[in-house]
């Protein structure tokens, strides 16, 4: 394969594509059809996404540049430095746009009685209250630092807000750094009756900064936040002397706090002297220093809705929606036995994750269940799922948990849960050093009167009770014997570290998944204009898959891709990708489900998967794609896709320029996510069976 795809003109830079997705999120903050407080949340989401981009993607490029790594990106033809030279200005434009949108939103919210107040606009009474609050609640948890000849420059933590100042006394000048503790709320409410007036804690700290440094004069003061590269390789020789993998990951987390700074965000333009001081100590160029007048901490956007009246909630927030219980089950009977009789496809967040949790709880208490095996990538901070696995182990069942300690930014959470699971008697495996285990599989085995029966669940998203209410995902509960046989073999292989196992039905990366996908694409290419390929994924970066999709387009195959985020493939390029359409949906929920469909009619193959079309998924992770065999489940997915492709409200189409545009006129607006909520709205059931009560050891479910 030609590795210089960029010369063919139908690919684009991965990082710029990521930024286009972030921009799409930011555009939701401008959408007049989105309630005002929800629009504010999208500003916060954009800010959070950008910080992650600074750490993950820019961090990787920054490290490559500093190491003088001369690799050329195959999709854009640029070195790491050349990519950064394009990315930094794009980020600055994005932050300027974010500031302008936030200013406009604040004006609109003020008209609705929600006022983001500057300290200078506070009354004397309000300032008196803030001073008291600062003295009693804030100052005691703060750790002011002075940097001079006797005190070194502090290690500024990634994502932490700091107040930085140039100060001097009679004898010398120095610098002061004051971290704003994450334990403090983001805002202080001044008034909450007919109006909601608030100030930002970071601004309160700036205003009373001199109270913590009473003997110095402040020449210059500003807020700042740094982003550090988040990439630390656990296989680096620095970690070779640590045999315990969990301890190794704890050291990795510690090392991450010291990684290269990729960006510095400042609340105002610093003086030349201060700028040189910061850039020198943080080892960044002026290019990496950003100025914003938005708050450093935007998390407050998610809490404002809880501070307003019910009347304002109805005007300023989405109408509340709670995931519904699937009507496929009778919750007064054994869920295990019902799955044995009939496959069930759950669709989050429109349907609840509850049936799977209830199935685990049933298995934990059923004396005939002998084992539960599960892969875990990300969990909720308070995971009932872990309680049920622990209860099962304490009830004498074999519970095998493959938990991935390298799930970025969830490492500590997974380390904590792995200890809890081990303490309860679960057999915990920590994945593999060179491959992340990203698959979402669970297998429950029951032995009754000598007869063995099993059920399995394969999902597109994590077993996370929190994100199951926010991300769109699919979970397939099945007793299909071919899938069960493969699931059994999969866990057997994982327990002995065998990644090159063979499977009859499941597609398992890093060995068979990619080759199978390419093979099914070849089958469609052979059909020419009668071929059909559909994929709903989160990202498309794998060069071989991109090249194969181009070949399919040239053969006349109709290719439809629903890609939430990054797409390095550019559709609509004459002679290359004119038969490919790439769509994107950004809305109330984060699109996360992965679906592959090949062919049509009797030849149609349908898979759900944990894997995106990214090289990291297809070659560097343990991923699973599962065929959907049950006719009703297949029909549900086909209807699911049909509804998505009807969207003319939140859908955008990617053009050959790399920009997204609206797909069609909105004379009759149709939102797929709204439609899924509407058609699921009426499904309500109660859970009353004693079978589903928690065991005595877990009455208080965390």
Long-range contacts (C-beta under 8 A, 24 or more apart in sequence): 1-543, 1-544, 1-547, 2-547, 3-74, 3-543, 4-72, 4-74, 4-77, 5-74, 5-75, 5-543, 5-546, 5-547, 6-73, 6-74, 6-75, 6-76, 6-77, 7-77, 8-550, 8-576, 9-570, 9-573, 9-576, 10-550, 10-569, 10-570, 10-573, 10-576, 10-577, 10-656, 11-74, 11-75, 11-76, 11-546, 11-568, 11-569, 11-570, 12-75, 12-76, 12-567, 12-568, 12-569, 12-570, 12-658, 13-73, 13-75, 13-76, 13-78, 13-83, 13-86, 13-568, 14-57, 14-73, 14-75, 14-76, 14-541, 14-566, 14-568, 15-53, 15-57, 15-58, 15-61, 15-83, 15-87, 16-76, 16-86, 16-87, 16-90, 16-658, 17-565, 17-566, 17-567, 17-568, 17-658, 18-53, 18-57, 18-565, 18-566, 19-53, 19-87, 19-90, 19-91, 19-94, 20-658, 20-659, 20-660, 21-49, 21-564, 21-565, 21-566, 21-584, 21-586, 22-46, 22-49, 22-50, 22-53, 22-94, 23-94, 23-97, 24-584, 24-586, 24-652, 24-660, 25-49, 25-586, 26-94, 26-97, 26-98, 26-101, 27-586, 28-586, 28-587, 29-101, 29-102, 29-105, 30-101, 33-649, 33-669, 35-315, 35-316, 35-317, 35-318, 36-105, 36-108, 36-109, 36-112, 36-315, 36-316, 37-109, 37-114, 37-301, 37-304, 37-305, 37-308, 37-316, 37-317, 38-316, 38-317, 38-318, 38-588, 39-105, 40-102, 40-105, 40-109, 40-301, 40-304, 41-301, 41-302, 43-98, 43-101, 43-102, 43-105, 43-294, 43-298, 43-301, 44-298, 44-299, 44-300, 44-301, 44-302, 46-94, 46-98, 47-98, 47-294, 47-298, 48-298, 50-91, 50-94, 50-95, 51-159, 51-227, 52-409, 53-91, 54-91, 54-227, 54-262, 54-263, 55-158, 55-227, 55-228, 55-229, 55-230, 55-262, 56-230, 56-231, 56-408, 58-84, 58-87, 58-227, 58-229, 58-262, 58-263, 59-227, 59-228, 59-229, 59-230, 59-231, 59-259, 59-260, 59-262, 60-229, 60-231, 61-87, 62-229, 62-260, 62-262, 63-229, 63-231, 63-260, 66-260, 74-543, 75-541, 75-543, 75-546, 75-568, 84-287, 85-287, 88-287, 88-288, 91-263, 91-290, 92-290, 95-265, 95-290, 95-292, 95-294, 98-292, 98-294, 99-292, 99-293, 99-294, 102-294, 109-316, 112-312, 112-315, 112-316, 113-194, 113-195, 113-196, 113-312, 114-195, 114-196, 114-304, 114-308, 114-312, 114-316, 115-195, 115-196, 115-197, 115-198, 116-198, 116-199, 116-200, 117-190, 117-197, 117-198, 117-199, 118-199, 118-203, 119-199, 119-203, 119-204, 119-206, 119-207, 122-190, 122-199, 126-190, 129-190, 130-188, 130-199, 130-204, 130-207, 130-208, 131-208, 133-188, 133-204, 134-204, 134-205, 134-208, 134-211, 135-211, 137-184, 138-184, 138-201, 138-204, 138-205, 138-208, 139-208, 139-211, 139-212, 141-181, 141-183, 141-184, 142-178, 142-179, 142-180, 142-181, 142-205, 142-212, 143-178, 143-179, 144-176, 144-177, 144-178, 144-212, 144-213, 145-176, 145-177, 145-178, 146-174, 146-175, 146-176, 146-213, 147-174, 147-175, 147-176, 147-177, 148-172, 148-174, 148-175, 153-281, 155-257, 155-258, 156-224, 156-226, 156-261, 156-282, 157-226, 157-228, 157-257, 158-226, 158-227, 158-228, 158-230, 158-256, 158-257, 158-259, 159-225, 159-227, 160-225, 160-226, 161-202, 161-223, 161-224, 161-225, 161-296, 161-297, 162-223, 162-224, 162-225, 163-202, 163-205, 163-206, 163-209, 163-221, 163-222, 163-223, 164-221, 164-222, 164-223, 164-224, 164-274, 164-278, 165-209, 165-213, 165-218, 165-219, 165-220, 165-221, 165-222, 166-218, 166-219, 166-220, 166-221, 166-271, 166-273, 166-274, 167-213, 167-216, 167-217, 167-218, 167-219, 168-216, 168-217, 168-219, 169-215, 169-216, 169-217, 173-219, 174-216, 175-277, 176-209, 176-213, 176-216, 178-205, 178-209, 178-212, 180-205, 180-296, 180-297, 185-300, 185-303, 186-295, 186-297, 186-299, 186-300, 186-303, 187-300, 187-303, 189-307, 192-307, 196-304, 196-307, 196-308, 198-300, 200-295, 200-297, 200-300, 201-297, 202-295, 202-296, 202-297, 203-295, 220-270, 220-271, 220-274, 222-266, 222-267, 222-268, 222-270, 222-274, 223-266, 223-267, 223-296, 224-264, 224-265, 224-266, 224-267, 224-278, 224-296, 225-264, 225-265, 225-296, 226-261, 226-263, 226-264, 226-265, 226-282, 227-261, 227-262, 227-263, 227-265, 228-256, 228-257, 228-258, 228-259, 228-260, 228-261, 228-262, 229-259, 229-260, 229-262, 230-256, 230-259, 230-408, 230-409, 231-259, 232-256, 232-259, 234-406, 234-433, 235-433, 235-434, 245-405, 245-430, 245-433, 246-405, 246-415, 246-418, 246-419, 246-430, 249-405, 249-406, 249-411, 249-415, 250-415, 252-411, 253-411, 253-412, 261-288, 262-288, 263-288, 263-289, 263-290, 264-288, 264-289, 264-290, 265-290, 265-291, 265-292, 265-296, 266-290, 266-291, 266-292, 267-291, 267-292, 267-293, 267-296, 268-293, 318-588, 321-349, 321-677, 322-352, 323-348, 323-349, 323-350, 323-351, 323-352, 323-353, 323-354, 323-468, 323-469, 324-350, 324-351, 324-352, 324-680, 324-681, 324-683, 324-684, 325-351, 325-352, 325-354, 325-355, 325-683, 325-684, 325-685, 325-687, 326-351, 326-352, 326-355, 326-683, 327-683, 327-685, 329-355, 329-685, 331-358, 331-685, 331-686, 331-687, 331-688, 331-689, 331-692, 332-688, 332-689, 333-689, 334-362, 334-691, 335-359, 335-362, 336-362, 336-363, 336-366, 336-369, 336-444, 336-446, 336-453, 336-455, 339-455, 339-477, 339-478, 339-479, 340-453, 340-455, 340-479, 341-479, 342-630, 342-632, 343-476, 343-477, 343-478, 343-479, 343-480, 343-629, 343-630, 343-632, 343-633, 344-476, 344-477, 344-478, 344-633, 345-474, 345-475, 345-476, 345-477, 345-628, 345-630, 345-632, 345-633, 345-636, 345-637, 346-474, 346-475, 346-476, 346-477, 347-472, 347-473, 347-474, 347-636, 347-640, 347-676, 347-680, 348-461, 348-468, 348-469, 348-471, 348-472, 348-473, 348-474, 348-475, 349-468, 349-469, 349-470, 349-471, 349-472, 349-473, 349-589, 350-472, 350-676, 350-677, 350-679, 350-680, 351-680, 351-683, 352-468, 353-463, 353-465, 353-468, 353-475, 354-687, 355-477, 356-442, 356-457, 356-463, 356-475, 356-477, 357-384, 357-385, 357-388, 357-465, 358-687, 358-692, 359-444, 359-455, 359-457, 359-477, 360-385, 360-388, 360-389, 360-392, 360-442, 360-444, 361-388, 361-391, 361-692, 361-694, 362-691, 362-692, 363-388, 363-392, 363-397, 363-444, 363-446, 364-388, 364-389, 364-391, 364-392, 364-395, 364-397, 364-695, 365-391, 365-395, 365-691, 365-695, 366-446, 368-446, 368-447, 368-448, 369-397, 369-444, 369-445, 369-446, 370-397, 370-398, 370-445, 370-446, 370-447, 371-397, 371-398, 371-399, 371-400, 371-443, 371-444, 371-445, 372-397, 372-398, 372-399, 372-400, 372-442, 372-443, 372-444, 372-445, 373-399, 373-400, 373-401, 373-402, 373-441, 373-442, 373-443, 373-444, 373-445, 373-491, 374-400, 374-401, 374-402, 374-441, 374-442, 374-443, 374-463, 375-402, 375-403, 375-404, 375-437, 375-439, 375-440, 375-441, 375-442, 375-494, 375-622, 376-401, 376-402, 376-403, 376-404, 376-414, 376-417, 376-462, 376-463, 377-404, 377-407, 377-410, 377-436, 377-437, 377-438, 377-440, 377-462, 378-407, 378-410, 378-413, 378-414, 378-462, 378-464, 378-467, 379-410, 379-413, 379-414, 379-417, 379-462, 379-463, 379-464, 380-464, 380-465, 380-466, 380-467, 381-413, 381-466, 382-465, 382-701, 382-702, 383-417, 383-464, 383-465, 383-702, 384-465, 384-701, 384-702, 385-463, 385-465, 386-417, 386-420, 386-421, 387-694, 387-698, 387-701, 387-702, 388-698, 389-421, 389-424, 389-426, 390-420, 390-421, 390-424, 390-425, 390-426, 390-697, 390-698, 391-424, 391-694, 391-695, 391-697, 391-698, 393-421, 393-424, 393-425, 393-426, 394-424, 394-425, 394-697, 395-695, 398-427, 399-425, 399-426, 399-427, 400-426, 400-427, 400-429, 400-491, 400-495, 401-426, 401-427, 401-428, 401-429, 402-429, 402-431, 402-437, 402-491, 402-494, 403-428, 403-429, 403-430, 403-431, 404-430, 404-431, 404-436, 404-437, 404-438, 405-430, 405-431, 406-431, 406-436, 407-436, 429-494, 429-495, 431-622, 432-497, 432-499, 432-622, 434-620, 435-499, 435-510, 435-620, 435-621, 435-622, 436-620, 436-621, 436-622, 437-494, 437-621, 437-622, 438-610, 438-611, 438-617, 438-621, 438-622, 438-623, 439-490, 439-508, 439-610, 439-622, 439-623, 439-624, 440-475, 440-610, 440-624, 441-487, 441-490, 441-491, 441-624, 443-484, 443-487, 443-488, 443-491, 453-479, 454-479, 454-484, 454-487, 454-488, 455-479, 455-484, 456-483, 456-484, 456-487, 458-483, 458-487, 458-506, 458-608, 458-624, 458-626, 459-608, 459-610, 460-592, 460-593, 460-594, 460-595, 460-608, 460-609, 460-610, 461-592, 461-593, 461-610, 467-592, 470-589, 470-590, 471-589, 471-590, 471-591, 471-592, 472-589, 472-590, 472-591, 472-592, 472-593, 472-673, 473-592, 473-593, 474-593, 474-595, 474-608, 474-637, 476-608, 476-626, 476-628, 476-633, 478-629, 478-630, 480-505, 480-629, 480-630, 482-629, 483-626, 483-627, 483-629, 490-624, 494-622, 499-622, 505-626, 505-627, 506-624, 506-625, 506-626, 506-627, 507-607, 507-609, 507-624, 507-625, 507-626, 508-622, 508-623, 508-624, 508-625, 509-611, 509-617, 509-618, 509-619, 509-621, 509-622, 509-623, 509-624, 510-618, 510-619, 510-620, 510-621, 510-622, 510-623, 513-609, 513-611, 513-618, 513-623, 513-624, 513-625, 514-542, 514-544, 514-545, 514-618, 514-619, 516-625, 517-545, 517-596, 517-613, 517-618, 517-625, 518-544, 518-545, 518-548, 520-596, 520-598, 520-599, 520-605, 521-545, 521-548, 521-549, 521-551, 521-552, 521-598, 522-548, 523-598, 523-599, 524-552, 524-557, 524-598, 524-599, 525-551, 525-552, 525-555, 525-557, 527-557, 527-599, 528-555, 528-556, 528-557, 529-556, 529-557, 529-558, 531-555, 531-556, 531-557, 531-558, 531-599, 532-557, 532-558, 532-597, 532-598, 532-599, 532-600, 533-557, 533-558, 533-559, 533-560, 533-597, 533-598, 534-559, 534-560, 534-561, 534-562, 534-595, 534-596, 534-597, 534-598, 534-641, 535-560, 535-561, 535-562, 535-563, 535-594, 535-595, 535-596, 535-597, 535-613, 536-561, 536-562, 536-591, 536-593, 536-594, 536-595, 536-641, 536-644, 537-561, 537-562, 537-563, 537-564, 537-594, 537-612, 537-613, 538-563, 538-564, 538-565, 538-566, 538-591, 538-592, 538-594, 538-612, 539-563, 539-564, 539-565, 539-566, 539-567, 539-612, 539-613, 539-614, 540-566, 540-567, 540-568, 540-569, 540-582, 540-612, 540-613, 540-614, 541-566, 541-568, 541-613, 541-614, 541-615, 542-613, 542-614, 542-615, 542-617, 542-618, 543-615, 545-613, 545-618, 546-613, 549-577, 549-580, 550-576, 550-577, 550-580, 552-579, 552-580, 553-577, 553-578, 553-579, 553-580, 554-579, 560-645, 562-591, 562-641, 562-644, 562-645, 563-654, 564-590, 564-591, 564-592, 567-654, 570-654, 570-655, 570-656, 570-657, 570-658, 571-654, 571-655, 571-656, 572-655, 572-656, 573-656, 577-656, 581-653, 582-653, 582-654, 583-645, 583-651, 583-652, 583-653, 583-654, 583-663, 584-651, 584-652, 584-653, 584-654, 584-660, 585-644, 585-647, 585-650, 585-651, 585-652, 585-672, 585-673, 586-650, 586-652, 587-649, 587-650, 587-671, 587-672, 587-673, 588-673, 589-673, 594-625, 595-637, 595-640, 595-641, 596-625, 597-637, 597-641, 606-634, 606-637, 606-638, 608-637, 640-676, 643-672, 643-675, 643-676, 644-672, 646-670, 646-672, 646-675, 647-671, 647-672, 649-674
